C-alpha cells in the first residue's frame, strides 16, 4: 500500500500487457461502491469491459480513448437516475465513485485515467448504443486500468491563490 | 496512515473539541488540489472557515449543518466556471476534489462529511450572500473537519447486482 495515494495519483495512459487480476478488479469495484452519495442513494452501476471488440468500438466513439488498445480492463461507471433520492446530485455521487477507484488503483500499483463521457451527448449516445444500455441509463465516465507502462511522479499542485480565509 | 482509507471512509458528523492543526489543514487542501480535472483545468477555490459567527450563519442557511456547532474547521469548495476549458465538467472536477479531501481526512485520523450545496439554489444563494462571494463564484459543497467524536467502522457496500460484464 502507498503512503499517500491521494497525492501520488496521476493520470496514467500507458499500460504493460500484464493482466489486471480479478481480485484487484473486485477491490476497484468495492472502492467505487464505498463512495459517499446524497442520502446514501448509490445511483451507480459498473460495466466491466474486457472484450477487445467492445474496446475497439469505444475507441471509435470516444476521441481520447486510444489507450484502450493496450488496456486489459476498463470500467464504465453508469447512473440510473431513477435511483436518486435527492434530485440533482447523481453526477456528484458518480464522480466520488470514480475518484475512489482512481485512488484504489494507486494503492494496488495500477495506473488509470478518468475519461469523461457525460454530459457530451455524442459520447453518451455512442456508448449507450455500443453496449446496449437501457435508454434510462446514463454512461457517465470510463476508467481504463492496467499495470503502468509509464512512470509519473506525484506533482505538487497546491496553489495558495485558490485558498481564502473566512470569506472571499 | 491507514491501510485502506478509501474503504474505511465514513461520514463523520460528531467531533471532539480538539483543534485541527494548520499542517493537517494544509494536507487537506493539497489533497483537494491534487484531484484530476477535465483538461487539468482545476476550476476550484477553497474557502477555509474557522469563524464561529460564519459557522452559525451557515447553520441557518443549510438544513443539515448542525455539526458545525462542534466543528473546528470547515472548507467550502467553490467553482469559478470561467476557468473551465471543457464546458460541463466542473461539477465532476469539484466532486473529485471533495472526495480527495474526505480520503485524506481518514489518513490524518480526522472525521469529515460531504454537505451538498449546488444545485440547490437556496443554499447556493445563502452561502454566497453570507460569505460575500463574487456573483460568478458557485459555492459547491461544504466539508466540516474535526477529530472524530463517534466511531464508525468500515461498511461493506459491494453490491454484485450493480456489476455487469461486457455490456448490460
Interface residues (C-beta under 8 A of the other chain):
Chain A: X1 X3 X4 X5 X6 X7 X9 X11 X26 X29 X30 X31 X33 X34 X35 X36 X38 X42 X44 X45 X46 X47 X48 X49 X50 X51 X54 X86 X88 X89 X91 X92 X95 X96 X98 X99 X100 X102 X103 X104 X107 X113 X114 X116 X119 X120 X131 X132 X133 X134 X137 X141 X154 X155 X156 X157 X158 X159 X162 X163 X164 X165 X166 X167 X168
Chain B: X1 X3 X4 X5 X6 X7 X9 X11 X26 X29 X30 X31 X33 X34 X35 X36 X38 X42 X44 X45 X46 X47 X48 X49 X50 X51 X54 X86 X88 X89 X91 X92 X95 X96 X98 X99 X100 X102 X103 X104 X107 X113 X114 X116 X119 X120 X131 X132 X133 X134 X137 X141 X154 X155 X156 X157 X158 X159 X162 X163 X164 X165 X166 X167 X168
